[in-house]
Amino acid sequence: MIRFDHVNIRVSDQEAVRDFLAAVIGVTVGPRPPFTFHGYWLYLGDVPVIHLAPREAPGEIGWVNHIAFSGYDFDRKTAELRAAGFTFRTQTLPGSDIRQIFVKGPEGIMVELQCQAEDR
């Protein structure tokens, strides 16, 4: 089943944004994979719905880096994307068996498609 997974936002002051979202929405800081960069995963219940990360590229537009959906078959989806002429990059989420496909669209929108081991 395809479902919304999370939004990744890039900010300059992660702690201020973390505290703001905790106070306003009620999210809590929870476990996060061992990425090579600083950040926070903010949870609603048991679900990490907001991922905070540092702004990286000079001139990066906006604060939303990507939106993510899960429930895809890796081989099937990458074949569909290739056949449709989309360029994409893939990686495995550190410390897990989740394979990720990142597709950039119009106006720089980035979509992450997650493929868990049972989805492959």
Secondary structure, 3 states (H helix, E strand, C coil): CCEEEEEEEEECCHHHHHHHHHHHCCCEEECCCCCCCCCEEEEECCEEEEEEEECCCCCCCCCEEEEEEECCCHHHHHHHHHHCCCCEEEEECCCCCCEEEEEECHHHCEEEEEECHHHC
